């Protein structure tokens, strides 16, 4: 059986009397970008810090490439790259000096350091800034340097905490592109509370609320988690809204202005059939009809509410 890249087993952690994480378990078998999603205080950072060996858990185990983080932390960390929310940079060093310092911390053999720096600067778009002081880099390039220090030792597993936080729109696009590139060769976990970040960057989602996993699946599955209960209808010859309300399978209808309506249904197939037939017989001139998908915000809110009602 294939060994997972990361395996989390019954992970729990308590601060004083408060449980921050409770009985979290999951496995990751393949490369890609996994979003660790949750509201502030949900347990994301605690889970992430334990996975990276920054924090020692109260209960449970984390295995990276089959190595138990609790029992063999140094060996496990060889396979991990970590970018905290605030990049661990030294402002008085140049880019090249900082990466050399990082390479030494990561115990890269002395004869391989220069090549490792060259490769990671090229990958992260830093080659032209090798002699620039870290303090003189823009926010976007400081974040690139933060990612570079996380992957300089070529880890199999990289954890990024809010990697686009505080960046301008252009910088966000650039960092997202870089994250997608590095995920082609390794597993990336991206922790965020921003839904648009997940949608734009991630392949898979693990959602944590109140210290427990409440969803695990693809971004598309997350988007489709709540079954839609409305239909969007556009009619060129717009009828009174009460006529739509009287159709079989329709529970309610609201005019959205002009030719557009939002229809709530009890039976989607029946409602759609009746609207199409009525459009023909009553000459409503149907222009568009489609099921309305739930927004990611509504899915997030629904899953959060479910976790609180357990």
C-alpha positions as CSV (number, residue, x, y, z in Angstrom):
1,X,0.0,0.0,0.0
2,X,1.3,3.5,-0.9
3,X,2.6,5.5,2.0
4,X,0.9,8.9,2.4
5,X,3.1,12.0,2.1
6,X,1.4,13.3,5.3
7,X,-0.7,11.3,7.8
8,X,-2.5,13.0,10.8
9,X,-3.9,10.6,13.3
10,X,-6.4,11.6,16.1
11,X,-4.6,14.9,16.6
12,X,-5.7,16.9,19.6
13,X,-4.3,19.9,21.4
14,X,-5.4,21.8,24.4
15,X,-4.3,25.3,25.7
16,X,-5.0,25.3,29.4
17,X,-8.6,24.1,29.6
18,X,-9.6,25.0,26.0
19,X,-9.3,22.4,23.2
20,X,-8.0,24.1,20.1
21,X,-7.9,21.0,18.0
22,X,-10.0,17.8,18.7
23,X,-9.5,14.4,17.1
24,X,-8.4,15.6,13.6
25,X,-7.4,12.9,11.2
26,X,-6.5,12.9,7.5
27,X,-4.1,11.6,4.9
28,X,-2.5,13.2,1.8
29,X,-1.2,10.9,-0.9
30,X,-0.4,13.1,-3.9
31,X,1.1,16.4,-4.9
32,X,-1.1,19.5,-5.3
33,X,-2.4,22.4,-3.2
34,X,-4.5,21.6,-0.2
35,X,-6.4,24.5,1.4
36,X,-6.6,24.4,5.2
37,X,-9.7,26.6,5.5
38,X,-11.4,28.0,8.6
39,X,-12.5,31.1,10.4
40,X,-10.1,32.9,12.8
41,X,-9.7,30.8,15.9
42,X,-10.9,27.6,14.2
43,X,-7.7,25.6,14.9
44,X,-5.9,26.1,11.6
45,X,-2.7,27.6,13.0
46,X,-2.5,25.1,15.8
47,X,-2.9,22.2,13.4
48,X,-0.3,23.6,11.0
49,X,2.2,24.4,13.8
50,X,1.9,20.8,15.1
51,X,2.4,19.4,11.5
52,X,5.5,21.4,11.1
53,X,7.0,20.5,14.5
54,X,6.7,24.0,15.9
55,X,4.2,22.9,18.6
56,X,4.0,19.6,20.5
57,X,0.5,18.1,20.5
58,X,-1.4,17.0,23.5
59,X,-2.5,13.8,21.8
60,X,-2.2,12.0,18.5
61,X,0.5,11.7,15.9
62,X,1.7,13.3,12.7
63,X,3.7,11.3,10.1
64,X,5.7,13.0,7.3
65,X,6.9,10.5,4.6
66,X,6.2,7.8,7.2
67,X,8.3,9.4,9.9
68,X,6.7,10.1,13.3
69,X,7.1,13.8,14.1
70,X,6.8,13.3,17.8
71,X,9.5,10.6,17.9
72,X,11.9,11.7,15.2
73,X,11.3,15.4,14.8
74,X,14.7,16.3,13.2
75,X,14.4,13.6,10.6
76,X,10.8,14.5,9.8
77,X,11.6,18.2,9.4
78,X,14.0,17.4,6.6
79,X,11.0,16.8,4.5
80,X,9.1,20.0,5.5
81,X,9.2,23.6,4.4
82,X,7.3,26.2,6.4
83,X,6.4,29.8,5.7
84,X,4.8,31.4,8.8
85,X,2.3,34.3,8.3
86,X,5.2,36.7,9.0
87,X,8.1,35.5,6.9
88,X,11.2,34.8,9.1
89,X,13.5,37.3,7.3
90,X,16.7,39.2,8.4
91,X,16.5,42.7,7.0
92,X,20.2,43.4,7.3
93,X,21.3,40.5,5.0
94,X,21.2,40.4,1.3
95,X,18.9,37.9,-0.5
96,X,21.9,35.7,-1.2
97,X,23.3,35.9,2.3
98,X,19.9,35.1,3.8
99,X,19.5,32.0,1.6
100,X,23.0,30.9,2.5
101,X,22.1,31.2,6.2
102,X,18.9,29.2,5.6
103,X,20.8,26.5,3.6
104,X,23.1,26.0,6.6
105,X,20.2,25.8,9.0
106,X,18.7,23.1,6.7
107,X,22.0,21.3,6.8
108,X,22.5,21.3,3.1
109,X,26.1,20.0,2.4
110,X,28.6,22.9,2.0
111,X,29.5,21.9,-1.5
112,X,25.8,22.0,-2.6
113,X,24.8,25.3,-1.0
114,X,25.7,27.6,-4.0
115,X,23.8,25.4,-6.4
116,X,20.8,25.2,-4.1
117,X,20.7,29.1,-3.8
118,X,21.0,29.5,-7.6
119,X,18.2,27.0,-8.2
120,X,15.8,28.5,-5.6
121,X,16.4,32.1,-6.7
122,X,15.7,31.2,-10.3
123,X,12.5,29.3,-9.3
124,X,11.2,32.2,-7.1
125,X,12.2,35.0,-9.5
126,X,14.9,36.5,-7.2
127,X,18.1,36.2,-9.3
128,X,18.2,39.9,-10.2
129,X,17.9,40.8,-6.5
130,X,20.7,38.6,-5.1
131,X,22.7,41.5,-3.7
132,X,19.8,43.6,-2.5
133,X,19.2,44.0,1.2
134,X,16.0,42.2,2.4
135,X,14.7,45.4,3.9
136,X,14.7,47.0,0.4
137,X,12.5,44.3,-1.2
138,X,8.9,45.0,-1.8
139,X,6.2,43.1,0.1
140,X,5.7,40.7,-2.9
141,X,9.4,40.0,-3.2
142,X,9.8,39.5,0.5
143,X,7.1,36.9,0.3
144,X,8.9,35.2,-2.6
145,X,12.0,35.1,-0.4
146,X,9.9,33.6,2.3
147,X,8.8,30.8,-0.1
148,X,12.4,30.4,-1.3
149,X,13.6,29.7,2.3
150,X,10.8,27.1,2.7
151,X,11.8,25.1,-0.4
152,X,15.6,25.6,-0.6
153,X,16.2,22.1,0.8
154,X,13.7,20.6,-1.7
155,X,11.1,19.3,0.8
156,X,8.3,16.9,-0.2
157,X,5.8,18.9,2.0
158,X,5.4,22.7,2.2
159,X,3.1,24.6,4.6
160,X,2.2,28.2,3.8
161,X,0.4,30.3,6.3
162,X,-1.7,33.1,4.7
163,X,0.9,33.6,2.0
164,X,-0.9,36.5,0.2
165,X,-1.8,38.4,3.3
166,X,-1.0,42.1,3.0
167,X,-0.1,42.0,-0.7
168,X,-1.5,44.2,-3.4
169,X,-3.7,42.6,-6.2
170,X,-0.7,42.2,-8.7
171,X,1.5,40.7,-6.0
172,X,-1.3,38.2,-5.0
173,X,-1.6,37.0,-8.6
174,X,2.2,36.5,-8.9
175,X,2.4,34.6,-5.6
176,X,-0.5,32.4,-6.5
177,X,1.3,31.5,-9.8
178,X,4.5,30.7,-7.9
179,X,2.6,28.5,-5.4
180,X,1.0,26.6,-8.3
181,X,4.4,26.1,-9.9
182,X,6.1,24.6,-6.7
183,X,3.0,22.4,-6.1
184,X,3.8,20.5,-9.4
185,X,6.7,18.8,-7.6
186,X,5.5,18.6,-4.0
187,X,2.5,18.7,-1.6
188,X,1.5,22.2,-0.5
189,X,-0.8,23.1,2.4
190,X,-2.1,26.6,2.2
191,X,-3.7,27.9,5.4
192,X,-6.2,30.8,4.9
193,X,-9.6,32.2,6.0
194,X,-10.1,33.9,2.6
195,X,-12.5,31.9,0.4
196,X,-11.4,33.6,-2.8
197,X,-7.9,32.5,-2.1
198,X,-9.0,28.9,-1.9
199,X,-11.0,29.1,-5.0
200,X,-8.2,30.7,-7.0
201,X,-5.3,28.6,-5.8
202,X,-6.3,25.2,-4.2
203,X,-7.1,21.8,-5.7
204,X,-8.4,20.3,-2.4
205,X,-9.9,21.6,0.8
206,X,-9.8,20.6,4.5
207,X,-12.1,22.8,6.5
208,X,-11.6,23.1,10.2
209,X,-14.1,24.7,12.6
210,X,-13.9,24.6,16.4
211,X,-10.9,22.3,16.1
212,X,-12.6,19.6,14.0
213,X,-12.6,18.8,10.3
214,X,-16.0,19.5,9.0
215,X,-15.3,19.1,5.2
216,X,-12.7,17.3,3.1
217,X,-12.8,17.2,-0.7
218,X,-12.1,19.1,-3.9
219,X,-12.9,22.7,-4.4
220,X,-15.7,21.8,-6.8
221,X,-17.2,19.4,-4.2
222,X,-17.0,22.2,-1.6
223,X,-18.7,24.6,-4.0
224,X,-21.5,22.1,-4.6
225,X,-21.8,21.0,-1.0
226,X,-25.1,22.7,-0.4
227,X,-27.8,21.6,-2.8
228,X,-29.1,24.7,-4.7
229,X,-32.8,25.5,-4.0
230,X,-33.2,28.4,-6.4
231,X,-33.5,28.8,-10.2
232,X,-32.6,31.8,-12.2
233,X,-35.1,32.6,-15.0
234,X,-34.9,35.3,-17.6
235,X,-38.1,36.0,-19.7
236,X,-38.2,38.5,-22.6
237,X,-42.0,39.0,-22.1
238,X,-41.9,39.3,-18.3
239,X,-45.1,38.1,-16.7
240,X,-46.4,39.2,-13.3
241,X,-44.5,37.3,-10.6
242,X,-47.7,35.8,-9.1
243,X,-48.1,33.8,-12.3
244,X,-44.7,32.1,-11.7
245,X,-45.7,31.4,-8.0
246,X,-48.7,29.5,-9.1
247,X,-46.8,26.9,-11.2
248,X,-46.4,23.4,-9.9
249,X,-43.1,22.7,-8.1
250,X,-42.6,26.4,-7.3
251,X,-42.6,27.6,-3.7
252,X,-41.9,31.2,-4.2
253,X,-40.7,33.7,-6.9
254,X,-39.1,37.1,-6.7
255,X,-38.6,39.7,-9.4
256,X,-34.9,40.8,-9.7
257,X,-35.9,43.7,-12.0
258,X,-36.4,43.8,-15.7
259,X,-36.7,40.3,-17.2
260,X,-35.1,38.3,-14.4
261,X,-36.6,36.2,-11.6
262,X,-35.3,34.0,-8.8
263,X,-37.5,31.0,-8.2
264,X,-37.5,28.8,-5.0
265,X,-38.7,25.3,-5.7
266,X,-39.8,22.2,-3.8
267,X,-39.1,20.0,-6.9
268,X,-36.5,21.3,-9.3
269,X,-37.4,19.0,-12.2
270,X,-41.1,19.8,-11.9
271,X,-40.5,23.6,-11.5
272,X,-38.2,23.8,-14.6
273,X,-40.6,21.7,-16.7
274,X,-43.5,23.9,-15.7
275,X,-41.6,27.2,-16.4
276,X,-40.5,26.0,-19.8
277,X,-44.0,24.8,-20.8
278,X,-45.6,28.0,-19.5
279,X,-43.1,30.1,-21.4
280,X,-44.2,28.4,-24.6
281,X,-48.0,28.4,-24.0
282,X,-48.1,31.9,-22.6
283,X,-45.5,33.4,-24.9
284,X,-43.1,34.5,-22.1
285,X,-40.1,34.0,-24.4
286,X,-37.7,32.2,-22.2
287,X,-34.1,33.5,-22.6
288,X,-32.3,31.7,-19.8
289,X,-33.0,29.2,-17.1
290,X,-30.4,27.6,-14.8
291,X,-29.9,26.3,-11.3
292,X,-28.2,28.8,-9.0
293,X,-25.1,27.3,-7.3
294,X,-24.4,28.3,-3.7
295,X,-21.6,30.8,-3.2
296,X,-18.6,29.6,-1.4
297,X,-19.4,32.1,1.3
298,X,-22.8,30.4,1.9
299,X,-21.1,26.9,2.0
300,X,-18.6,28.2,4.5
301,X,-21.3,29.7,6.7
302,X,-23.4,26.5,6.5
303,X,-20.5,24.3,7.5
304,X,-19.5,26.6,10.3
305,X,-23.1,26.6,11.6
306,X,-23.2,22.8,11.5
307,X,-20.0,22.5,13.5
308,X,-21.4,24.8,16.2
309,X,-24.7,22.8,16.4
310,X,-23.0,19.4,17.0
